[in-house]
Amino acid sequence: MEFYILGSYLAILLYAVFLEKRSFLEYMTSLAETIIKIIHIKKMHPYTLLQIFSVFLVFTSWFGIIIFLLFVADFLINEFKNKKQKIENNH
């Protein structure tokens, strides 16, 4: 049981630390806005969906960490592509 709780704490801690970075917060907010548009949820702010995701991470423990790391990987890939595109557009 302690192993499961450790995974939950680690997942929410990583999520909170990454949300402090402005660009990751914007990435997650745009992702939440996209999900809200696809599912047609009315009157929901993207930050509410971000909070729901944090609860999901707590309940899924170690599996949630894997899901979160996939989000981080996608974010880093997008950051790299955006920087590469800016460099190509400047030349």
HELIX and SHEET records of a PDB file:
HELIX    1   1 GLU A    2  LEU A   19  1                                  18    
HELIX    2   2 ARG A   22  ILE A   39  1                                  18    
HELIX    3   3 PRO A   46  THR A   60  1                                  15    
HELIX    4   4 TRP A   62  ASN A   90  1                                  29    
END                                                                             
